[in-house]
Every structure is written in structure tokens, then in C-alpha cells.
């Protein structure tokens, strides 16, 4: 663990200056599982981040986080982060049932985009109907008589880069699908199978025209105002703790801890790793300072204000039947949890998390009344020493040449990922709350501080129960990247307990295909008839756009 940690920190130190100096120009494209939704639905999103060259548009490995904002003429409705791996990311946006009817834009950008003068972020138009309450985006919705304009589909929907096998007739039950890559390089694709209705009034947006426009559009001058997200999100604070060293942690199952200094302008930057989901964050001044009080505030990475023109939404009496059907499908899915039946996709790796040198499940041993007894009785590579009247942990670790010795300097103690600098606080903690103790015996470096080993105490709840928090700590809610996930529909193969009224039968935003590889799956037809479309969209390693669309009928 220590080697990887040291390598990572060294990379941050050595690479941050030249990376910030690179005038990388990025372009983001967003595709979704479909184009029209009702409030309360789930929106499947796939993101492609490209690096724009003189005559090329290739997937970018520069930024590791993209920022998504759902906006309308009324303002910002949602803000989320999506992790990027090799320029590709995927997420599921869960719409509030309170969103008013209207046409919205999904705006996507990176921090590096914000360094480019004149940059206008990519925005995908989507339609959202609220079928529960009569609320509308101000000035965006009109009640019309008769037919309304329909969104035009993409031209030439067949791509020679993939071969798709799916029934083009009338089907029911399980629908087999096979997608074969016909290129001699890697392909990065999104795949959607969804119910096609007549409610979308927006023209199709697809990756081929986006890439053509991006290559023609040119680039602005790149500055270094915003620190790009290289390895993970760069979390920024404003603080009055000028020139003091501070530590950021996210208590939980993972060990997300970071140390940095407040600069003379009160700016504090933490280069975080892979932080997913909504977590409790804790910012503290490091021990050793006479005054550890501070006033700090998390700086939002979002733009939050846009000046877009939004296409009009038209609502007619003829839409009543389809809107009622979509409303029922949404409510059934939420009531029976069908919208949560997602499958996790691989997350961006965390070099800090490795297999511990020793791990102890406390239920496998005799239970004692104090942590002191637990350490003394059966954790052989940890000792408790007394120095200057204070007790602390010392770990049997290996030095750089492999010699074993008990640590003479600081050992890092973590309780559910939160650093505990006064080890006597842990020694007095209730061991019945602790599920597992992990011991790492290699040096562990955070910023410019090296610890001679780490001992982790993992509780059953994972939220530091019954432990007093530093009274000077700044506690805040932090929204990390959305967990990557996809909809497979496998839960409906033999499960009759959940009514199958899904609008999206299959959605995978992060399909990575090797040359000549095939992706095979089965879609379970819903319990209603209708017209369905299968769309494959993405890009190859050399920057060739892929777009394929076909349709079939469900009886």
C-alpha cells in the first residue's frame, strides 16, 4: 500500500505543474436513453469527453470528472458529477416528481472547459412532462390545438462499424439482441432499447453531427484559472486558516483522507481520488496548532447560471392517452422499485485501497470490554506504547529494505475512515461497535506527511457511531460522482412480483468492445404493446463516430 500511495503523491507533485500548463481543449457530448420523460422518471446518461486537436477529436484522458446540470428557463433543477474513465462516463439521473412540464437542457462540461475563453458548454435538449400536478416552466409551454411538430430523426441510422441482430417484426416475451463490432480497434458505445412514443417534439441530436461541428468550431485561448480534475475531483474551500495545514476526510467504508495547506489568498485545494455518492465531509486543522478554530466554506464547482434559448413545448388534448400511460409506468416503477433495479458498472480505481497485511473480524474472536484488551490479546503486529504520558499505537512494519521493526514515529489510526490523532480516544471506544480491524504495515504518505503504518477500525454502521467529533471541525454534505450503473432488465426474467411497465427495457452507457467482440443480451418485453427502438451510439478509439438505430413492435 505504501509504495502505491507514495507513487501517487509523487505523481501529483511532479505532474501538476506541467499538466496545468498544457493547453488541452476538451469537448463533451451527452446522449440519453430516450428524449422524452415524465417527472419522476430515471434519465440514463452517457458522456463522451474528447480532446480537440488540429484535425482530430479523440477521447480525452485529461479530465476525470464531468459536471452535469439540468436547466430550464426557470433556472437550475439538478446538479450532478459523473466520473470519467478514459474519456467515458455514465450515470442515472433520478428526476424529482415535482419538476414542472417543459423543455430542459442537460448541460455538460469539465473544469478544463471553463479555462477556455468563449467556451459554450454542450447542452442536450430533453422534454419532461409533469403528469401529477399542473406546473409548467414559465413561458416555455403552450396549449395547442391539433397536431404539433414532431422531432426529426437522425439521417442514415445504419453504421457500417457495428452489426446489430434483433427482430424487426412483432415480438413478445424475451427479445434476443446481439451487437457485433466490425472495427479493428476498441469501441466505446452506449446501447438503449426504449419505447418510442409521439411525445418528443425535439429534433434528434446524435454524435456524428456533434463531432463534425466540434472539429469545425475551433477553440478559444486556454488559461489556468481553474485547476483541472486530473485523478479525481479537486475539492476547493475558502478558509481563514491562512498558511495552516488542514485535513479533509469523508467518514465511511473507504479511506478518503487528504492533507493540504491554505494559501495566502485563503484558497484550499484537495486533490481527491475516487469519491462516489453523497457523503458527510469533515474539514479540520491538523494537530499541532495552538488555535485550531477556522471558518471555511466549500466552493461549488458548478457554473449554475446559463443564458440559453429553449424550444417551445406544445401540449394538446391528443397527448392525453400517451401521457397517462407514461404516468402509470413511472408510478408503478417507483412504487415497486423497478427504477432501482440497476446493475453496478466498474468504478474508477482507487490506488489507496489495497488488501491489508492483517485483517481481524472481531466476531471470530473472544469479545473483550475495551479496545486496549482487543489489541493486547490477539492483534500481534500492533502494540500500545506510552510516550510523554500518552498512549498510542505502534505497528510492526517493514522499512524500505525489508527489515521488520515497531514504528518509532506516527501511526495513522482511522475510525470508519476518519483520522483519530489522539489514540487514547480509540482505546476508550466501545469494541462492541467495531466489526473489523485492518492493519497496514507499510509507510503511508499523505501530502508531505509519512505515517509508519495504518490501523483501521471499521464499525458495523460505518458512520463513526457514538464517537465525539472535533468541536472545531467543519462538517458538510458532499456530493461525489454518481455511481455508474446500467439497466439490464434481468430481474424480470423470472420475477412476476414486479409489474413490467418499463419505458426503457435496456440501457448501458459504458459498453467497451474489443475488435470483433460481440455484446449479447435479452430484453424482456413489457406488459403493453408498442413501438420500440434500439439505438447504438458511441465512438471508436481512432475517433470514428458510431450511430445505429432500428425498431421493432411488441405485441
C-alpha positions as CSV (number, residue, x, y, z in Angstrom):
1,X,0.0,0.0,0.0
2,X,2.8,2.4,0.9
3,X,4.5,2.1,-2.5
4,X,1.4,2.9,-4.4
5,X,0.5,5.8,-2.1
6,X,3.9,7.3,-2.4
7,X,4.0,6.9,-6.2
8,X,0.6,8.6,-6.4
9,X,1.5,11.5,-4.2
10,X,4.8,11.9,-6.1
11,X,2.9,11.9,-9.4
12,X,0.6,14.7,-8.1
13,X,3.6,16.8,-7.1
14,X,5.6,16.3,-10.3
15,X,2.8,16.3,-12.8
16,X,0.5,19.0,-11.5
17,X,2.6,21.9,-12.9
18,X,3.1,20.6,-16.4
19,X,-0.5,19.3,-16.7
20,X,-1.8,22.7,-15.7
21,X,0.4,24.2,-18.3
22,X,-1.0,22.0,-21.1
23,X,-3.4,23.9,-23.3
24,X,-5.8,21.0,-23.6
25,X,-9.1,21.8,-25.3
26,X,-12.0,19.4,-24.4
27,X,-15.4,18.9,-25.9
28,X,-18.2,16.9,-24.1
29,X,-21.1,15.1,-25.7
30,X,-24.1,13.6,-23.9
31,X,-26.5,11.0,-25.1
32,X,-29.6,9.7,-23.2
33,X,-31.6,6.5,-23.2
34,X,-34.5,8.5,-24.8
35,X,-35.6,12.1,-25.4
36,X,-38.9,12.5,-23.5
37,X,-39.7,11.8,-19.9
38,X,-42.2,12.4,-17.1
39,X,-41.3,14.0,-13.8
40,X,-40.2,11.1,-11.5
41,X,-38.5,9.2,-14.3
42,X,-34.9,8.0,-14.4
43,X,-32.7,9.5,-17.1
44,X,-29.9,7.3,-18.4
45,X,-26.9,9.4,-19.5
46,X,-23.7,8.6,-21.3
47,X,-20.9,11.1,-21.6
48,X,-18.0,11.3,-24.0
49,X,-15.2,13.7,-23.3
50,X,-13.0,14.5,-26.3
51,X,-9.7,16.2,-26.7
52,X,-9.8,18.6,-29.7
53,X,-6.7,18.6,-31.9
54,X,-5.9,20.5,-35.1
55,X,-7.8,17.9,-37.2
56,X,-8.8,15.2,-34.7
57,X,-11.3,14.5,-32.0
58,X,-10.2,11.7,-29.7
59,X,-11.4,10.5,-26.3
60,X,-9.6,12.5,-23.6
61,X,-7.8,11.1,-20.7
62,X,-7.2,14.5,-19.2
63,X,-10.3,15.3,-17.1
64,X,-11.6,12.6,-14.7
65,X,-14.8,14.4,-13.7
66,X,-17.7,15.9,-15.7
67,X,-20.3,18.3,-14.4
68,X,-24.0,17.9,-15.4
69,X,-26.7,20.5,-14.8
70,X,-30.3,20.1,-15.7
71,X,-31.6,23.6,-16.5
72,X,-34.7,25.2,-17.9
73,X,-36.0,28.8,-18.4
74,X,-36.8,28.7,-14.6
75,X,-33.2,28.0,-13.7
76,X,-31.2,25.0,-12.4
77,X,-33.1,21.9,-11.5
78,X,-30.3,19.4,-10.8
79,X,-26.5,19.4,-10.5
80,X,-24.5,16.1,-10.5
81,X,-21.0,14.9,-11.1
82,X,-20.0,12.0,-13.4
83,X,-16.7,10.1,-13.1
84,X,-14.8,9.8,-16.4
85,X,-12.6,6.9,-17.2
86,X,-10.6,7.2,-20.5
87,X,-13.0,10.0,-21.5
88,X,-16.2,8.0,-21.0
89,X,-18.7,8.1,-18.1
90,X,-22.3,7.0,-17.4
91,X,-24.9,7.8,-14.7
92,X,-28.6,7.6,-13.9
93,X,-30.4,10.9,-13.1
94,X,-33.5,10.4,-10.9
95,X,-35.9,13.2,-11.7
96,X,-37.9,14.8,-9.0
97,X,-41.7,14.3,-9.4
98,X,-42.1,18.0,-8.7
99,X,-40.3,19.2,-11.9
100,X,-42.6,21.4,-13.9
101,X,-43.5,20.5,-17.5
102,X,-41.2,22.0,-20.1
103,X,-38.2,21.6,-22.3
104,X,-34.9,21.3,-20.4
105,X,-31.2,21.1,-21.3
106,X,-28.7,18.7,-19.9
107,X,-25.5,20.8,-19.8
108,X,-22.1,19.1,-19.5
109,X,-18.6,20.5,-19.0
110,X,-15.3,19.9,-17.3
111,X,-13.3,22.4,-15.2
112,X,-10.8,22.5,-18.1
113,X,-13.6,23.7,-20.3
114,X,-14.0,26.7,-18.0
115,X,-10.4,27.6,-18.7
116,X,-11.2,28.2,-22.4
117,X,-12.2,31.7,-23.4
118,X,-15.6,32.0,-25.2
119,X,-16.4,28.3,-24.4
120,X,-20.1,27.4,-24.6
121,X,-20.9,24.0,-22.9
122,X,-22.7,21.3,-24.8
123,X,-26.4,21.1,-24.0
124,X,-28.7,18.3,-24.9
125,X,-32.5,19.1,-25.2
126,X,-34.9,16.8,-23.4
127,X,-38.6,17.0,-22.8
128,X,-40.2,16.5,-19.3
129,X,-43.9,16.3,-18.7
130,X,-45.4,16.5,-15.2
131,X,-48.4,14.2,-15.1
132,X,-49.1,14.6,-11.4
133,X,-49.5,18.4,-11.0
134,X,-50.3,21.2,-13.4
135,X,-47.0,23.1,-13.2
136,X,-45.1,24.5,-16.2
137,X,-41.8,26.2,-16.9
138,X,-42.7,29.9,-17.2
139,X,-43.0,31.0,-20.8
140,X,-42.0,27.6,-22.2
141,X,-45.2,25.7,-22.5
142,X,-48.2,26.4,-24.8
143,X,-51.6,24.6,-25.0
144,X,-52.2,23.9,-28.7
145,X,-55.0,22.6,-31.0
146,X,-54.4,19.8,-33.4
147,X,-51.1,18.3,-34.4
148,X,-47.8,19.7,-33.1
149,X,-44.3,19.4,-34.8
150,X,-42.5,16.1,-34.3
151,X,-38.8,15.8,-33.7
152,X,-37.0,14.7,-36.8
153,X,-34.9,11.5,-36.6
154,X,-31.3,11.2,-37.4
155,X,-30.4,10.6,-41.1
156,X,-28.7,7.4,-42.2
157,X,-29.3,5.5,-39.0
158,X,-27.2,2.5,-40.0
159,X,-23.5,2.5,-39.2
160,X,-21.1,0.1,-41.0
161,X,-19.0,-0.1,-37.8
162,X,-21.4,-2.3,-35.9
163,X,-23.7,-5.2,-36.9
164,X,-27.0,-5.4,-34.9
165,X,-29.2,-8.5,-34.8
166,X,-32.7,-8.0,-33.4
167,X,-36.1,-9.0,-34.6
168,X,-37.5,-6.4,-36.9
169,X,-41.0,-7.8,-36.7
170,X,-43.6,-8.2,-34.0
171,X,-42.3,-9.9,-30.8
172,X,-43.2,-10.8,-27.3
173,X,-41.5,-12.4,-24.3
174,X,-37.7,-12.3,-24.4
175,X,-36.1,-10.4,-27.2
176,X,-32.5,-11.6,-28.1
177,X,-30.1,-8.8,-29.1
178,X,-26.6,-9.1,-30.5
179,X,-24.3,-6.2,-31.3
180,X,-21.0,-7.1,-33.2
181,X,-18.1,-4.6,-33.5
182,X,-16.8,-4.6,-37.1
183,X,-13.8,-2.4,-36.4
184,X,-10.2,-3.4,-35.7
185,X,-9.9,-1.2,-32.7
186,X,-11.7,-0.6,-29.4
187,X,-15.1,0.9,-29.5
188,X,-16.9,2.8,-26.6
189,X,-20.6,2.6,-27.0
190,X,-24.0,3.3,-25.3
191,X,-26.9,1.0,-26.0
192,X,-30.6,1.8,-25.4
193,X,-33.8,-0.1,-26.0
194,X,-36.8,2.1,-25.3
195,X,-40.5,2.7,-26.0
196,X,-40.8,5.1,-28.9
197,X,-43.8,7.5,-28.4
198,X,-45.0,10.6,-30.2
199,X,-44.4,13.0,-27.3
200,X,-40.9,14.1,-28.3
201,X,-41.1,17.3,-30.2
202,X,-37.3,17.9,-30.3
203,X,-35.0,17.1,-33.3
204,X,-32.6,14.2,-32.9
205,X,-29.1,15.0,-31.5
206,X,-26.5,12.4,-32.4
207,X,-22.8,12.0,-32.1
208,X,-21.9,12.2,-35.8
209,X,-23.1,15.8,-36.3
210,X,-21.7,16.8,-32.9
211,X,-18.2,15.6,-33.9
212,X,-18.4,17.3,-37.3
213,X,-19.4,20.6,-35.6
214,X,-16.7,20.4,-32.9
215,X,-14.0,19.9,-35.5
216,X,-15.2,23.0,-37.4
217,X,-15.8,25.1,-34.4
218,X,-12.2,25.8,-33.4
219,X,-11.0,26.6,-29.9
220,X,-10.5,29.6,-27.7
221,X,-7.5,30.7,-25.6
222,X,-6.8,28.4,-22.6
223,X,-6.0,30.0,-19.3
224,X,-5.2,28.4,-15.9
225,X,-7.9,29.9,-13.8
226,X,-9.5,26.6,-12.7
227,X,-7.5,23.6,-11.5
228,X,-8.5,20.6,-13.7
229,X,-9.6,17.4,-12.2
230,X,-6.7,15.1,-13.1
231,X,-7.0,12.0,-10.8
232,X,-10.4,12.9,-9.3
233,X,-12.3,16.0,-8.3
234,X,-10.2,18.9,-7.0
235,X,-12.2,20.0,-4.0
236,X,-11.9,23.7,-3.1
237,X,-12.6,25.6,0.0
238,X,-12.3,29.3,1.1
239,X,-10.8,29.4,4.6
240,X,-9.5,31.9,7.1
241,X,-6.9,29.4,8.2
242,X,-4.1,31.1,6.2
243,X,-0.9,29.1,6.0
244,X,-2.3,26.3,8.2
245,X,-2.2,22.7,7.2
246,X,-5.7,21.1,7.1
247,X,-7.1,17.6,6.6
248,X,-10.2,16.6,4.7
249,X,-11.9,13.3,5.3
250,X,-15.1,11.5,4.3
251,X,-16.0,9.1,7.1
252,X,-17.3,5.8,5.7
253,X,-16.2,2.5,4.4
254,X,-13.4,3.9,2.2
255,X,-10.2,5.7,3.4
256,X,-10.7,9.1,1.7
257,X,-8.3,11.4,3.6
258,X,-6.3,14.3,2.2
259,X,-4.0,17.0,3.6
260,X,-3.3,20.4,2.1
261,X,-2.3,24.0,3.0
262,X,-4.4,27.1,2.9
263,X,-2.6,29.6,0.7
264,X,-2.2,33.3,1.3
265,X,-5.4,34.1,-0.5
266,X,-7.4,31.7,1.6
267,X,-7.8,29.1,-1.1
268,X,-7.5,25.5,-0.1
269,X,-7.3,22.7,-2.7
270,X,-7.5,18.9,-2.1
271,X,-6.7,16.5,-4.9
272,X,-9.1,13.8,-4.1
273,X,-9.3,10.3,-5.6
274,X,-12.4,8.3,-6.4
275,X,-15.2,9.7,-4.2
276,X,-18.7,8.4,-5.2
277,X,-22.1,9.1,-3.7
278,X,-23.3,11.6,-1.1
279,X,-21.1,11.6,2.0
280,X,-20.5,13.5,5.2
281,X,-17.3,15.6,4.8
282,X,-15.1,16.8,7.6
283,X,-12.5,19.5,7.4
284,X,-10.1,20.1,10.4
285,X,-6.9,21.9,11.2
286,X,-4.1,19.4,11.7
287,X,-3.0,18.9,15.3
288,X,0.0,21.0,16.5
289,X,-1.5,24.4,16.1
290,X,-2.3,26.5,19.2
291,X,-5.5,27.7,17.6
292,X,-7.4,25.1,15.6
293,X,-10.6,27.2,15.0
294,X,-11.3,28.2,11.5
295,X,-14.1,29.4,9.2
296,X,-14.2,27.5,5.9
297,X,-16.7,27.1,3.1
298,X,-16.9,24.6,0.3
299,X,-16.7,26.2,-3.1
300,X,-19.2,24.9,-5.7
301,X,-17.6,23.6,-8.9
302,X,-20.8,24.2,-10.9
303,X,-21.5,27.2,-13.2
304,X,-25.1,27.5,-12.1
305,X,-26.2,30.2,-14.5
306,X,-26.8,29.9,-18.2
307,X,-28.2,32.0,-21.0
308,X,-29.9,29.6,-23.4
309,X,-32.8,29.7,-25.7
310,X,-35.3,26.9,-25.0
311,X,-37.6,25.4,-27.7
312,X,-41.3,25.7,-27.0
313,X,-43.2,22.7,-25.6
314,X,-46.7,22.2,-27.0
315,X,-49.4,20.2,-25.2
316,X,-52.6,19.0,-26.9
317,X,-55.6,17.0,-25.8
318,X,-54.5,14.3,-28.2
319,X,-51.5,13.5,-25.9
320,X,-53.7,12.5,-23.0
321,X,-53.6,8.7,-23.7
322,X,-49.8,8.5,-24.0
323,X,-49.2,10.8,-21.1
324,X,-51.5,8.7,-18.8
325,X,-49.6,5.5,-19.9
326,X,-46.2,7.1,-19.2
327,X,-47.5,8.4,-15.8
328,X,-48.8,4.9,-14.8
329,X,-45.4,3.3,-15.9
330,X,-43.5,5.9,-13.8
331,X,-45.6,5.4,-10.7
332,X,-45.6,1.6,-10.9
333,X,-41.8,1.6,-11.3
334,X,-41.4,3.9,-8.3
335,X,-43.9,2.0,-6.2
336,X,-42.4,-1.4,-6.8
337,X,-38.8,-0.2,-7.0
338,X,-38.3,-1.1,-10.7
339,X,-36.5,2.1,-11.3
340,X,-33.8,1.0,-8.7
341,X,-33.1,-2.4,-10.3
342,X,-29.8,-1.3,-11.8
343,X,-26.6,-3.1,-12.1
344,X,-23.3,-1.5,-10.9
345,X,-20.7,-0.7,-13.5
346,X,-16.9,-0.7,-12.8
347,X,-15.8,2.4,-10.8
348,X,-12.7,4.3,-11.3
349,X,-9.9,2.6,-9.3
350,X,-8.6,3.9,-6.1
351,X,-4.8,3.3,-5.6
352,X,-5.1,3.8,-1.9
353,X,-7.3,0.8,-1.3
354,X,-5.4,-2.5,-1.2
355,X,-5.5,-5.8,0.6
356,X,-4.5,-5.2,4.3
357,X,-1.5,-7.0,5.7
358,X,-3.7,-8.3,8.5
359,X,-7.5,-8.2,8.9
360,X,-9.4,-9.3,12.1
361,X,-13.2,-9.9,12.1
362,X,-13.9,-9.4,15.8
363,X,-16.8,-11.8,15.9
364,X,-14.3,-14.6,15.1
365,X,-12.6,-13.9,18.4
366,X,-13.4,-13.7,22.1
367,X,-15.1,-10.4,22.7
368,X,-13.4,-8.1,25.2
369,X,-14.6,-5.0,27.0
370,X,-12.0,-2.5,25.7
371,X,-10.1,-1.8,22.5
372,X,-7.0,-2.0,24.7
373,X,-7.7,-5.6,25.5
374,X,-8.5,-6.5,21.9
375,X,-5.2,-5.1,20.7
376,X,-3.2,-6.8,23.5
377,X,-4.8,-10.2,23.3
378,X,-4.8,-11.1,19.6
379,X,-3.5,-8.3,17.3
380,X,0.1,-9.4,17.3
381,X,1.6,-6.8,15.0
382,X,0.2,-3.8,16.9
383,X,1.4,-2.7,20.3
384,X,0.3,0.1,22.7
385,X,3.1,2.3,24.0
386,X,3.2,5.2,26.4
387,X,5.2,8.3,25.5
388,X,5.2,11.5,27.5
389,X,2.2,10.1,29.5
390,X,0.1,9.5,26.4
391,X,-0.8,6.1,24.9
392,X,-0.6,5.5,21.2
393,X,-0.4,2.6,18.7
394,X,2.8,1.3,17.2
395,X,2.9,-1.2,14.3
396,X,5.3,-3.9,13.3
397,X,6.2,-2.7,9.9
398,X,8.8,-3.2,7.2
399,X,11.2,-0.4,6.2
400,X,12.5,0.3,2.7
401,X,15.0,-2.6,2.8
402,X,12.6,-5.1,4.3
403,X,13.7,-5.0,8.0
404,X,10.9,-5.5,10.5
405,X,10.6,-3.2,13.5
406,X,8.0,-1.4,15.5
407,X,7.3,2.1,14.3
408,X,9.0,4.8,16.2
409,X,7.0,7.7,14.8
410,X,3.4,8.4,14.0
411,X,0.9,5.6,13.2
412,X,-2.3,6.6,11.4
413,X,-5.5,5.5,13.2
414,X,-8.8,5.6,11.2
415,X,-12.2,5.1,12.6
416,X,-14.6,4.5,9.6
417,X,-12.1,6.4,7.5
418,X,-11.9,9.4,9.9
419,X,-8.4,10.1,11.2
420,X,-8.1,9.9,15.0
421,X,-4.9,11.8,16.2
422,X,-5.4,11.1,19.9
423,X,-5.2,7.3,20.0
424,X,-6.5,7.3,23.6
425,X,-9.9,8.2,22.2
426,X,-9.9,4.9,20.3
427,X,-8.6,3.0,23.3
428,X,-11.6,4.2,25.2
429,X,-14.1,3.3,22.4
430,X,-16.7,0.6,22.7
431,X,-15.3,-2.5,20.9
432,X,-18.8,-4.0,20.5
433,X,-19.4,-1.3,17.9
434,X,-16.4,-2.4,15.9
435,X,-16.8,-5.1,13.2
436,X,-13.3,-5.3,11.8
437,X,-9.8,-4.1,12.4
438,X,-7.4,-3.8,9.4
439,X,-3.6,-3.3,9.7
440,X,-1.3,-2.0,7.0
441,X,2.4,-2.3,7.8
442,X,4.0,-0.2,5.0
443,X,4.7,3.5,5.3
444,X,1.6,5.6,4.3
445,X,2.2,9.0,2.9
446,X,-0.4,11.8,2.7
447,X,0.9,15.0,1.1
448,X,4.2,15.7,2.9
449,X,3.4,13.6,6.0
450,X,4.5,10.0,6.3
451,X,2.9,7.6,8.7
452,X,4.7,4.3,9.7
453,X,1.7,2.1,9.2
454,X,-2.1,2.4,9.4
455,X,-4.7,0.7,11.7
456,X,-8.3,0.9,10.6
457,X,-11.3,0.4,12.8
458,X,-14.5,-0.4,10.8
459,X,-17.8,-0.3,12.7
460,X,-20.9,-2.2,11.8
461,X,-22.7,1.0,10.8
462,X,-19.8,2.7,9.0
463,X,-20.7,6.2,10.3
464,X,-18.5,6.6,13.4
465,X,-21.3,5.9,15.9
466,X,-21.0,7.3,19.4
467,X,-17.7,9.0,18.8
468,X,-17.2,12.6,19.8
469,X,-16.3,14.8,16.7
470,X,-13.8,17.6,16.9
471,X,-15.7,20.7,18.0
472,X,-13.7,22.8,15.6
473,X,-14.3,20.6,12.6
474,X,-16.3,21.9,9.7
475,X,-19.0,19.3,8.8
476,X,-20.7,19.4,5.4
477,X,-22.6,17.3,2.9
478,X,-20.5,16.4,-0.1
479,X,-22.0,15.0,-3.3
480,X,-19.3,13.0,-5.1
481,X,-19.7,11.4,-8.5
482,X,-22.8,9.4,-9.2
483,X,-22.3,5.6,-9.0
484,X,-22.0,4.2,-12.6
485,X,-24.9,1.8,-13.3
486,X,-27.0,0.3,-16.1
487,X,-30.4,-1.2,-16.6
488,X,-30.3,-4.8,-17.8
489,X,-33.9,-6.0,-17.1
490,X,-32.6,-9.4,-15.9
491,X,-34.7,-9.1,-12.8
492,X,-37.8,-9.6,-14.9
493,X,-36.7,-12.9,-16.5
494,X,-38.4,-15.0,-13.8
495,X,-39.9,-12.3,-11.5
496,X,-43.6,-11.9,-11.7
497,X,-43.8,-9.8,-8.5
498,X,-42.8,-6.6,-10.2
499,X,-45.2,-5.3,-12.9
500,X,-43.2,-4.8,-16.1
501,X,-44.4,-1.4,-17.4
502,X,-40.9,-0.1,-18.1
503,X,-40.4,2.5,-20.8
504,X,-36.6,1.7,-21.1
505,X,-36.0,-2.0,-21.5
506,X,-32.2,-1.9,-21.6
507,X,-29.7,0.9,-21.1
508,X,-25.9,0.6,-20.8
509,X,-23.9,3.8,-21.1
510,X,-20.4,2.2,-20.9
511,X,-20.1,-0.7,-23.3
512,X,-16.4,-1.2,-24.1
513,X,-15.9,-3.6,-27.1
514,X,-12.6,-5.1,-28.3
515,X,-12.1,-5.6,-32.0
516,X,-14.6,-8.1,-33.4
517,X,-16.2,-8.6,-30.0
518,X,-20.0,-9.1,-29.6
519,X,-22.4,-8.0,-26.9
520,X,-25.4,-10.3,-26.4
521,X,-28.3,-9.8,-24.1
522,X,-32.1,-10.4,-23.9
523,X,-34.8,-7.7,-23.4
524,X,-37.9,-8.8,-21.6
525,X,-40.9,-7.3,-23.4
526,X,-43.2,-5.2,-21.2
527,X,-46.9,-5.9,-20.4
528,X,-48.1,-3.4,-23.0
529,X,-47.8,-3.3,-26.8
530,X,-46.0,-0.6,-28.7
531,X,-43.2,0.6,-31.0
532,X,-39.7,0.2,-29.6
533,X,-36.3,1.4,-30.8
534,X,-32.8,0.1,-30.3
535,X,-30.0,2.7,-30.6
536,X,-26.3,2.1,-30.5
537,X,-24.1,5.3,-30.2
538,X,-20.5,6.0,-29.5
539,X,-17.0,6.3,-30.9
540,X,-14.0,4.2,-31.8
541,X,-10.5,4.6,-30.4
542,X,-9.4,6.5,-33.5
543,X,-12.3,8.9,-33.3
544,X,-14.8,7.3,-35.8
545,X,-18.4,8.1,-34.7
546,X,-20.9,5.2,-34.4
547,X,-24.6,5.5,-34.7
548,X,-27.1,2.7,-35.4
549,X,-30.9,2.7,-35.0
550,X,-33.5,0.1,-35.7
551,X,-37.0,-0.7,-34.5
552,X,-39.5,-3.5,-33.7
553,X,-43.0,-4.0,-32.4
554,X,-44.1,-5.6,-29.1
555,X,-47.5,-7.3,-29.2
